[in-house]
Amino acid sequence: MPMTDFAHNLEAVRQRIAAAAHNAGRAPESVALLAVSKTFPAQDVRAAHAAGQRAFGENYVQESVDKIEALADLRASLEWHFIGPLQSNKTRLVAERYDWVHSVDRLKIAQRLSEQRPAGMAPLNVCLQVNVSGEATKSGVAPQEAAQVAHAIAALPNLRLRGLMSIPEPEATLDAQRAPHRQLRELFNSLRADGLTLDTLSMGMSADLEAAVLEGATIVRVGTAIFGTRDYSH
Ligand SMILES: *Cc1c(COP(=O)(O)O)cnc(C)c1O
Protein backbone atom coordinates (compact mmCIF):
# COMPACT_ATOMS: atom_id res chain seq x y z
CA MET A 1 0.00 0.00 0.00
CA PRO A 2 1.33 3.46 -0.83
CA MET A 3 1.81 5.72 2.15
CA THR A 4 -1.01 8.17 2.61
CA ASP A 5 0.08 11.68 1.83
CA PHE A 6 -1.17 13.32 5.01
CA ALA A 7 0.31 16.71 4.24
CA HIS A 8 -1.50 16.76 0.90
CA ASN A 9 -4.81 15.56 2.35
CA LEU A 10 -4.64 18.04 5.22
CA GLU A 11 -3.96 20.88 2.84
CA ALA A 12 -6.92 19.85 0.67
CA VAL A 13 -9.24 19.78 3.72
CA ARG A 14 -7.95 23.15 4.91
CA GLN A 15 -8.70 24.52 1.43
CA ARG A 16 -12.26 23.18 1.59
CA ILE A 17 -12.75 24.80 5.00
CA ALA A 18 -11.31 28.10 3.76
CA ALA A 19 -13.53 28.11 0.65
CA ALA A 20 -16.65 27.35 2.70
CA ALA A 21 -15.74 30.01 5.25
CA HIS A 22 -15.24 32.50 2.44
CA ASN A 23 -18.70 31.66 1.05
CA ALA A 24 -20.18 32.13 4.51
CA GLY A 25 -18.43 35.47 5.02
CA ARG A 26 -16.45 33.98 7.90
CA ALA A 27 -12.74 34.03 8.72
CA PRO A 28 -11.13 30.65 7.93
CA GLU A 29 -9.44 30.72 11.37
CA SER A 30 -12.89 30.66 12.97
CA VAL A 31 -13.19 26.97 12.02
CA ALA A 32 -10.88 24.48 13.74
CA LEU A 33 -10.02 21.17 12.13
CA LEU A 34 -10.26 18.06 14.29
CA ALA A 35 -8.50 15.15 12.56
CA VAL A 36 -10.42 11.97 13.39
CA SER A 37 -7.81 9.21 13.68
CA LYS A 38 -9.94 6.31 14.96
CA THR A 39 -8.77 2.91 13.62
CA PHE A 40 -5.53 4.46 12.30
CA PRO A 41 -2.22 3.67 14.02
CA ALA A 42 -0.18 6.04 16.15
CA GLN A 43 2.35 6.42 13.34
CA ASP A 44 -0.35 8.03 11.15
CA VAL A 45 -1.14 10.53 13.90
CA ARG A 46 2.56 11.21 14.18
CA ALA A 47 2.77 11.87 10.43
CA ALA A 48 -0.24 14.21 10.52
CA HIS A 49 1.31 16.00 13.49
CA ALA A 50 4.52 16.41 11.49
CA ALA A 51 2.36 17.98 8.76
CA GLY A 52 1.15 20.59 11.25
CA GLN A 53 -2.06 19.05 12.61
CA ARG A 54 -2.51 19.39 16.37
CA ALA A 55 -6.06 18.29 17.36
CA PHE A 56 -7.07 14.63 17.01
CA GLY A 57 -10.40 12.90 17.59
CA GLU A 58 -10.84 9.33 18.82
CA ASN A 59 -13.94 7.13 19.33
CA TYR A 60 -12.80 4.03 21.18
CA VAL A 61 -11.44 4.32 24.71
CA GLN A 62 -8.98 1.40 24.80
CA GLU A 63 -7.62 1.97 21.30
CA SER A 64 -7.07 5.63 22.06
CA VAL A 65 -5.46 5.09 25.46
CA ASP A 66 -2.82 2.92 23.77
CA LYS A 67 -2.31 5.55 21.06
CA ILE A 68 -2.04 8.42 23.54
CA GLU A 69 0.58 6.38 25.40
CA ALA A 70 2.53 5.65 22.20
CA LEU A 71 2.56 9.39 21.41
CA ALA A 72 3.41 10.56 24.93
CA ASP A 73 6.54 12.32 23.62
CA LEU A 74 4.29 14.69 21.60
CA ARG A 75 1.70 15.22 24.35
CA ALA A 76 2.52 18.89 24.97
CA SER A 77 1.71 19.77 21.35
CA LEU A 78 -1.27 17.42 20.84
CA GLU A 79 -4.91 17.97 21.75
CA TRP A 80 -6.98 14.83 22.27
CA HIS A 81 -10.75 15.00 21.72
CA PHE A 82 -13.01 12.07 22.62
CA ILE A 83 -15.93 11.94 20.16
CA GLY A 84 -17.37 8.42 20.51
CA PRO A 85 -20.08 6.81 22.63
CA LEU A 86 -18.95 6.86 26.26
CA GLN A 87 -20.05 4.30 28.84
CA SER A 88 -19.97 4.97 32.58
CA ASN A 89 -17.28 2.38 33.27
CA LYS A 90 -14.87 4.10 30.85
CA THR A 91 -15.22 7.70 31.99
CA ARG A 92 -12.16 7.64 34.27
CA LEU A 93 -9.74 6.78 31.46
CA VAL A 94 -11.16 9.66 29.44
CA ALA A 95 -11.24 12.14 32.34
CA GLU A 96 -7.56 11.43 33.06
CA ARG A 97 -6.23 11.64 29.51
CA TYR A 98 -8.29 13.88 27.26
CA ASP A 99 -8.56 17.62 26.67
CA TRP A 100 -12.10 17.53 25.25
CA VAL A 101 -15.16 15.28 25.15
CA HIS A 102 -17.66 16.11 22.37
CA SER A 103 -20.02 13.22 23.01
CA VAL A 104 -21.51 13.93 26.44
CA ASP A 105 -25.06 12.71 25.97
CA ARG A 106 -26.41 12.55 29.52
CA LEU A 107 -25.88 14.28 32.85
CA LYS A 108 -24.61 11.16 34.59
CA ILE A 109 -21.63 10.92 32.23
CA ALA A 110 -20.83 14.59 32.80
CA GLN A 111 -21.01 14.15 36.59
CA ARG A 112 -18.59 11.21 36.47
CA LEU A 113 -16.16 13.07 34.20
CA SER A 114 -16.20 16.03 36.58
CA GLU A 115 -15.64 13.84 39.65
CA GLN A 116 -12.86 11.88 37.97
CA ARG A 117 -10.99 14.81 36.41
CA PRO A 118 -7.67 14.79 38.28
CA ALA A 119 -6.92 17.75 40.54
CA GLY A 120 -4.31 19.94 38.93
CA MET A 121 -5.49 19.35 35.38
CA ALA A 122 -7.33 22.11 33.53
CA PRO A 123 -11.12 21.67 33.44
CA LEU A 124 -12.19 19.14 30.80
CA ASN A 125 -13.78 20.88 27.81
CA VAL A 126 -17.09 19.26 26.91
CA CYS A 127 -19.84 19.54 24.34
CA LEU A 128 -23.37 18.28 24.79
CA GLN A 129 -24.32 15.89 22.00
CA VAL A 130 -27.78 16.63 20.66
CA ASN A 131 -29.90 14.23 18.66
CA VAL A 132 -31.21 16.60 16.03
CA SER A 133 -34.02 15.16 13.95
CA GLY A 134 -33.05 11.98 12.16
CA GLU A 135 -29.64 11.59 13.75
CA ALA A 136 -27.97 8.41 12.46
CA THR A 137 -26.80 7.29 15.90
CA LYS A 138 -29.33 7.19 18.69
CA SER A 139 -26.96 9.10 20.96
CA GLY A 140 -27.61 12.59 22.16
CA VAL A 141 -30.19 14.45 24.20
CA ALA A 142 -33.43 15.47 22.54
CA PRO A 143 -33.40 19.16 21.52
CA GLN A 144 -36.18 19.96 23.99
CA GLU A 145 -34.11 18.54 26.88
CA ALA A 146 -30.88 20.28 25.89
CA ALA A 147 -31.35 23.49 27.91
CA GLN A 148 -31.97 21.70 31.19
CA VAL A 149 -29.03 19.29 30.76
CA ALA A 150 -26.71 22.07 29.53
CA HIS A 151 -27.40 24.23 32.60
CA ALA A 152 -26.72 21.26 34.91
CA ILE A 153 -23.45 20.44 33.14
CA ALA A 154 -22.35 24.08 33.21
CA ALA A 155 -22.60 23.99 37.01
CA LEU A 156 -20.14 21.07 37.41
CA PRO A 157 -16.80 22.17 38.88
CA ASN A 158 -14.22 20.34 36.76
CA LEU A 159 -15.84 20.65 33.35
CA ARG A 160 -16.11 23.57 31.02
CA LEU A 161 -19.20 23.35 28.83
CA ARG A 162 -18.08 24.71 25.46
CA GLY A 163 -21.04 24.00 23.20
CA LEU A 164 -23.02 21.47 21.21
CA MET A 165 -22.20 18.54 18.93
CA SER A 166 -24.25 16.47 16.51
CA ILE A 167 -23.93 13.66 13.96
CA PRO A 168 -26.78 14.10 11.50
CA GLU A 169 -28.00 11.47 9.06
CA PRO A 170 -25.96 11.52 5.82
CA GLU A 171 -27.67 13.56 3.08
CA ALA A 172 -26.74 13.96 -0.57
CA THR A 173 -27.43 17.63 -1.24
CA LEU A 174 -26.03 20.75 0.36
CA ASP A 175 -29.48 22.02 1.29
CA ALA A 176 -30.46 18.76 2.96
CA GLN A 177 -27.13 18.69 4.81
CA ARG A 178 -27.60 22.24 6.05
CA ALA A 179 -30.99 21.69 7.70
CA PRO A 180 -29.86 19.72 10.81
CA HIS A 181 -26.77 21.91 11.19
CA ARG A 182 -29.04 24.98 11.16
CA GLN A 183 -31.19 23.35 13.83
CA LEU A 184 -28.14 22.84 16.06
CA ARG A 185 -27.00 26.44 15.52
CA GLU A 186 -30.44 27.77 16.45
CA LEU A 187 -30.41 25.71 19.63
CA PHE A 188 -26.87 26.98 20.37
CA ASN A 189 -28.05 30.58 19.91
CA SER A 190 -31.02 30.07 22.19
CA LEU A 191 -28.81 28.59 24.94
CA ARG A 192 -26.49 31.56 24.66
CA ALA A 193 -29.42 33.94 24.83
CA ASP A 194 -30.41 32.02 27.94
CA GLY A 195 -27.12 32.95 29.65
CA LEU A 196 -24.78 30.04 28.92
CA THR A 197 -21.28 31.02 27.77
CA LEU A 198 -20.76 28.74 24.77
CA ASP A 199 -18.29 29.12 21.90
CA THR A 200 -18.27 25.74 20.14
CA LEU A 201 -20.44 24.14 17.49
CA SER A 202 -18.92 20.74 16.67
CA MET A 203 -20.55 19.64 13.45
CA GLY A 204 -19.60 18.53 9.94
CA MET A 205 -17.52 15.56 8.77
CA SER A 206 -15.72 14.61 5.53
CA ALA A 207 -18.90 14.56 3.45
CA ASP A 208 -20.72 17.62 4.80
CA LEU A 209 -18.16 20.01 6.22
CA GLU A 210 -19.12 22.77 3.75
CA ALA A 211 -22.75 22.66 4.91
CA ALA A 212 -21.60 22.75 8.54
CA VAL A 213 -19.29 25.73 8.00
CA LEU A 214 -22.07 27.61 6.20
CA GLU A 215 -24.25 27.04 9.29
CA GLY A 216 -21.65 28.19 11.78
CA ALA A 217 -19.52 25.17 12.74
CA THR A 218 -16.48 26.14 14.82
CA ILE A 219 -14.99 22.61 14.82
CA VAL A 220 -15.33 20.18 11.93
CA ARG A 221 -14.45 16.54 12.62
CA VAL A 222 -12.77 15.01 9.57
CA GLY A 223 -11.48 11.45 9.29
CA THR A 224 -11.74 9.84 5.86
CA ALA A 225 -10.64 12.89 3.87
CA ILE A 226 -7.39 12.99 5.87
CA PHE A 227 -6.53 9.39 6.76
CA GLY A 228 -8.38 7.44 4.05
CA THR A 229 -11.08 4.77 4.26
CA ARG A 230 -11.32 3.02 7.61
CA ASP A 231 -10.79 -0.72 7.90
CA TYR A 232 -12.81 -2.20 10.77
CA SER A 233 -11.82 -5.80 10.06
CA HIS A 234 -9.31 -6.12 12.91
C1 LIG B 1 -15.79 8.83 12.53
C2 LIG B 1 -16.36 10.13 12.97
C3 LIG B 1 -16.10 11.32 12.27
C4 LIG B 1 -15.30 11.40 10.98
O1 LIG B 1 -16.08 10.92 9.92
P1 LIG B 1 -15.54 10.99 8.41
O2 LIG B 1 -16.77 10.80 7.61
O3 LIG B 1 -14.54 9.88 8.25
O4 LIG B 1 -14.91 12.32 8.21
C5 LIG B 1 -16.62 12.50 12.79
N1 LIG B 1 -17.35 12.52 13.92
C6 LIG B 1 -17.62 11.40 14.59
C7 LIG B 1 -18.44 11.50 15.84
C8 LIG B 1 -17.16 10.18 14.15
O5 LIG B 1 -17.46 9.07 14.84
The ligand as a Gaussian input file, in Angstrom:
#p B3LYP/6-31G(d) Opt

LIG

0 1
 C      -15.790000       8.829000      12.529000
 C      -16.361000      10.129000      12.968000
 C      -16.102000      11.324000      12.270000
 C      -15.299000      11.396000      10.982000
 O      -16.076000      10.923000       9.923000
 P      -15.536000      10.991000       8.407000
 O      -16.766000      10.803000       7.606000
 O      -14.545000       9.876000       8.254000
 O      -14.911000      12.322000       8.209000
 C      -16.615000      12.498000      12.790000
 N      -17.346000      12.523000      13.917000
 C      -17.617000      11.399000      14.592000
 C      -18.436000      11.501000      15.844000
 C      -17.157000      10.178000      14.146000
 O      -17.460000       9.069000      14.841000

